[in-house]
Amino acid sequence: MIYFPNFIQCKGEKGAHFKNISLQDGKAVGPEAWQKWVNQSRRTLPVSRCFFSAASVILKLRNGRKRSRSGGIFNMKEGKSIWAWFAIVCCVLAWIASCAVLAGKVHTGAEQPAVACTAETERVKRLVPVGRTVGIKLFSKGVMVVALSEINTSEGAVWPAKDCGLEVGDVITEIDHTSVNSIEEVEHQVRDAGGDAMEIQALRNGKRMEMTAVPCLCDGTYKLGAWLRDSMAGIGTVTYFDPQDKTFAALGHGINDVDTGLLIPVRSGGIMASTVTAVVRGEKSEPGQLHGTFDLTGDIGTLFANGTGGVFGRTTSGLFDGQAIPVAKKSEAHTGAAVIRCNVEGDKVEEFTVEILRIYPELGDTTRNLLLQVDDERLLRITGGIVQGMSGSPILQNGKLVGAVTHVCVRP
């Protein structure tokens, strides 16, 4: 509630003041209380302070002119000072505008202003924990250099890729101003160059590099002297599905090139329905793995990102529909009993008991900030523990999603 004063009468002589002010609560106050109220309002509403000052100047000017004309008293109720009324109206309008701008700052006429605030309840994210294996295929944006090699020519061994400045881990994106996203496209550009110099653009740690390479002839074919990779495929587990925007996450960690250890930049990709056909049990110094078949008749989802926290995509297949549960805050995860959801037989998803042994909050948002141990006898008989292919299996504790399996620890 904002209280506005009702101005009654004002004297025009020097040192004039508001003689009487009636507040909305019906209490009349004198000039001292008025001055205190104005000062408080000026501190609370700086916009109105400027208009109060302007109105005071106008009133004084009009009062002085009035005295020079009649030397008498002007009475606002008599309507003899249009300028004075105009100034007061401006003050009131400015007051309303400033209160609208400074939302929540209201003056009640008391010494302490009342602050109106609205508390918003933080919305808890709810996701469907999946735990189903899928086939994953990923096509890189550009072509990654995974190794450099020499080429034996009639004039001796040469290293065209190395000599031009290419390094392992570079991602070739253009050759002679033409985009390349597959090994076949690179081979086509090298063949068309016919031994002439080629302009190569590549990304190295996110920085664009430019270099010039000269392919050399070997066994009737022009070669660059670089081993390349443009795609990968494998099996992994879907962690969660968001029923709101139809997105999903899988693996719990990014897809890295096996030779360079670098994240593969995504151009396109997809996931396919899969069935687990066999399990290689984990043994001492051997991690074990899931074997499965993929449904090659069509994709059930598309990938749009490959990051350190996993691969992310979108699906409308309905295969991951289920009961959504709250996502736990970091502070809610604790050592003790938990369960994981995984698919180790056919296409059936089951829950198995585990124990969270330790949490590493000091590691932050890494992919290895929680240590768990499988204690479910049935899962131990089937897999021997966590095996390759179970990466991404959701971890549930107290009815909430607290994390995902990302790596397997191998004991020597």
N, C-alpha and C positions, 0 to 999 in steps of 0.2 A: 504494500500500500504506500502511495506517495501522497503526502499532505501538501496542499498549496495554500498560501495565505490569502485572506480576503482583505484587500486594501480598503480602508475606510476614509481617512482624512489626512491631509498633509498641509503643514504650514509652510508659507513661502519665505519667511524671514531667514536671516543668516543663521546657520546652525540648525536648520529645520530637520525634523525627524518624523517618522511615522508615529502619529499620536496614539493610534490604537490598532491592534492587529488581532483579528479573531481567527483562531485556528479551527480546523475541521472538527476537533474534539470538543469545541465550544468553550475552550479556555482562552481568556484574553491575557496577553503578556505585554510588558512595557518595552521601552527602547533597548534596555540592556539585554533582555532575553532575545529580542529581535536581532541585535548585532551578533550575539553569540550564535544564533541559528544560521544567520547569513554566513558567518565565518566558517562554520562547520560544513555548510552546503558548498561553499567555495572549495574547501579541501576535498570534499567527496566528489563533486561534479565540476571539474576544471572548465568544461565548456561553458556552463552557466556563469562561472566567475567572470569570463570575458564580457558576457552580455550584461551582467550586473554593473560592471565598471562603465560600459558604454551608456547604460541607462542612467547611471548617476550623473555622468557628464551632461547628458541631454536635459535631465531635470534641472541641474544647476543653471545651465544656459537659459532654459526657458523661464526659470524662476527669476533670474537676473533681468531678463527682458521684460518680464511682467512687472517687476518692481519699478523699472524705469518708466513704465506706462502709467501705472495707477498707484504704486506704492502701497497697495493693499494686500489682502490675503487672497490667494486663489484656492478654490475648493474643487477638488477633482470631481466631486459629485455633481457640480454645477455644469460640467462639460466645457469650461472655459479654456482648457489646455489640451488641445487635440494631440500635440506632440508628446505630452506627458503620458497620455493614455496609450499612444502608439508605442512608447518605450516600454511600458508595463506589459503590453501584449507580446512584444518581442521577447521580453524576459521569460514570460510563461511558455511561449512556444519553444524557445531555446532550451528551457528546462526540460520540457517533454522530450525533445529530440535527444538531449544528452543522456537522459535516463534510458531511452531506447537503445542508444549506442553502448552505454556502460551497463550491459545486462547484469542483473544481480546486485547492483549497488543502489540501494534505496535508502532514503532518509526518513525517519519516523518522527522527527522532532525531538527525540531524546538525545542525550549527550553521545551515546554510542550508536553508530549506524547499524542497521540490521542487514545482513548479507543473505540473500536468497541463493541457494545452490541446489543443484539436482545431482544426486548420486546415481551413476549408471552401474548396473551390475555387469561385471565382465562375463561375456558369453563364452561358455565352455565349448570347445571344438569337439565334435562327435564324429568318429570315423568307424568304418566297418573293418575289423581285423580279418584278414583273408587267410593267408597261410597256404595258398594253393600254388603248385609249381606251374610254370609256363615256359614255353620256348621263347627266347629273346634273340632278335636279330637287329643289328645296328649297322647303318651305313654312315661312314664318316663324311664330314664336310671338308673336302680336300683329301689329299692322299698323304699318309704319314710315312716318313722315312724311318725304317726300322734297322737298317744296316747299310754300310758302304762297302763296296768291293772293287777290286782291281779288274781291269779288262786286258786280256792279252791280245795285242795286235801284232801286225807284221813288223812294227817298229819297236815292239817291247811293251811292257806293262804300263798302263796309264790308269789314272783315277779321275775321270771327268767330274763326277759328282763331288768328290772331296776337294778337288782343285778349285772348283767354282765357289766353294764356301758352304755347301750343304753340310748339315750335321744330323746325327741321329736324333730323332724327336721332332725335327722340322716337319711342318705340314705344308706341302706344296698346294697352292690354291690356283695359280695361273701359270700358263706357259705361253709366251708370245701373245699376251693379253687375252687369252682364251681360258675360261674357267675349266678346271679339271677336278673331278670327284671320284674317279675310278682309275684302276690300273690300266684298263684298256684305253682310256682317254689319254693318259700319259704316253703310252706306247704309240698311239696315233700321232701325237705331236712330235715325238722323237723321230719317228719314221719320216714324217713330212719335212723335218728340218734337214735331213739328208747330209748331215755332217757340218751344217752351218751353225753358227752361234745361236743359242736360244736364250731369251730373257725369261727368267724364272722369278716368280713371286712366292714367298713362303712366310708362314707364321712361326716365330720362335718365342716361346713363353709369352704369347699374346702380342708380340711386336712384329710388325711387317718388315720383311727383309727382301732385298732385290739383289739378284746375282745373274751372271751370264755363264752358261755352260756350253761346251762343244761336244756333242755325242761322237763316239768313235765307232768305226766299223770292225765287227768281229764275227767271223763265220757267216758273212753275207748279211748281217743285221746290225743296224745302228743301236748302240746301247749307251745308257747313262751311267751305269755303275752304281745303282742304288736299289736296295730291296725295299719294296713298298707294301703297305697294307691299307685297304679301303673299307673293310667290313669285319664283323665278327658275329658269332652265333654261339648260343649255349643255353643252359637251363638254369633257372633261378626261381625264387619264391616271391610272390606278391605280398607286400606288407599290409597295405591298407587300401581301401576304396572310399572316396568321398562322395556320398550320395547327392550332395548339393551341386557340385560342378562336374561330376562324372570323371574325376581324375583318380589316378592310382599311383602308388610308389612301389618299387620292387628292389630287391637285392640288399638294400641297406648301405651299400657302398657303390662307388662309381665303377664303370667299366674302363679298365686301364689296358693299354697295349701290353701284351705279355713280354715283349722284348724291351721296350723303353720304360715301362712303368708309368707312362703319362696317360691322362684322361683322353679318351677319343672324342673329338668334337662331333656332335650329331648333325647330320644332314637330314636323315630320315631313319625310321625304324618301326618295328612293330612287335607285338607279342602274339603267340599262337597257343592254343589249348594243348596241353601235354598230358601224358599218362606215364607214371613211374613204373618201369618194367623190371628194374633190378636195383639192388643196393650193394655197393662194395663197402663192407664194414670198415670202420676206422680201427686201425691197430696202432701199436706203439711205433712212432715215427712215420706213420702213414695216415693221412687225414680221411680217407674213404670218400665215396662220392655216390650221387644218385645217377642212374641211367634211365632215360625215358624216350618216348617217341613223340613227335610233334604232329599236329594236325595241319598238313600243308594245304588244305583246301581253302583257307582264308585266315586273315588276321582277326583277332578279337579286340585289338586295341592298337593305337599308334603311339609312338614315343616322340616327345618334343624336347627332352632335356636329359643330359647325362652329367651328374654332379657328384661331389664327394659323398653326398648323403644317399645316393642311389640313382636309379633311372626313373623318370616320371613320364606319364602319358595320360591318354584319355580313352575311355571305352564306353560304349552304349550296349554292350552285349547282354548285360544282365547276369553274367556268370559270377560276378563278385557281390551280388546283392546279399544283404544279411542284416543282422541287428547291429546298429551303430552304438558304440560305447564312448564314454568320455576319454579325452586324451589327458593323461596325468601331467601335472607340472613337474619340473625337475626336482623340486623339493619333496614331492610325494613318493618318488621311487626310493626304496630302502632295501637293505639286505633281508634275506629271508625267502619264504616260499613264493613261487610264481609259476606260471604255466606258459608254454609256447604252443602255437598252432602251426602245424606243418603237415606236409603231404608226402608220406614215405611209402605208400602202397596204392597203386592204381591212381584214381583221381579223388580219393577220399581224404578230407581234411580232418585231423584229430587233434586233441589237446593232450599234452604230456607235461608232467610235473618237472620243474627244475628248481634250483636254489640260486638266488643271487648272492654271490659270495662277497663282492666288494663293488663299491661305486667310487669312481674317480672324478669328483666335481672339478678338481683343479685342471683337468684336461679340456674342459670347455666343450664346444660343439664338434668334437672329433668323432670318428666312427669306432673308437675303442675306449669308451668311458664307463663300461660296466662289465663285470666278470661273472659268468654264471656257470653252473655245473648241472649236467643232466643226472637226475636221480630216479627217473622213471624206469622201472625194470623192463617193461615191454619195449620201450624205445632203445634201451641199451642192448637188448637182444637183437633188435632189427638192424640198428645202425652202428652200435658201439659208442654213440654219443652224437656230437655235431659233425656232419660231413658236408663236403662240397655239394652245392645244389640247394642246401637249406638256408643259404644267405637270404635274408629278408624275412624269415619267419618272425611273426609278431610275438612280443613278450607282453603278457598280461599279468597285472598284479592288483588285487583288490577291486576287480571289475573295471580296471582302467588300462589303456594302452600306454605302456611305459617305455617301449623301445623295440628293437629288432636285432636279430642275430646277424652279425656281419662277418666274423672270422672264426676259424677253428684253431684252437691251441693244440699243437702237436707235442707230445711228451717224447723226449729222446729215449 
